[in-house]
Amino acid sequence: MNEAQRIQLNVRVSKDTSDKLDEIVEYYQENTKVGRVYKGDVLTDIIEKSYEIMQKQKKLNR
């Protein structure tokens, strides 16, 4: 993605949530072949997948 298309989000999360994100990032790092995995990449992937699921559910509810 082009850097001009990216924005920075500053959020506060609990220590437990941060630890879980670290664990997910480690899992992605161990199980993907894309090189270095960053928290932002993992969050983007999770959000995109959740969005797709939401869109499918919205279509089913029409």
Secondary structure, 3 states (H helix, E strand, C coil): CCHHHCCCCCCCCCHHHHHHHHHHHHHHHHHCCCCCCCHHHHHHHHHHHHHHHHHHHHHHCC
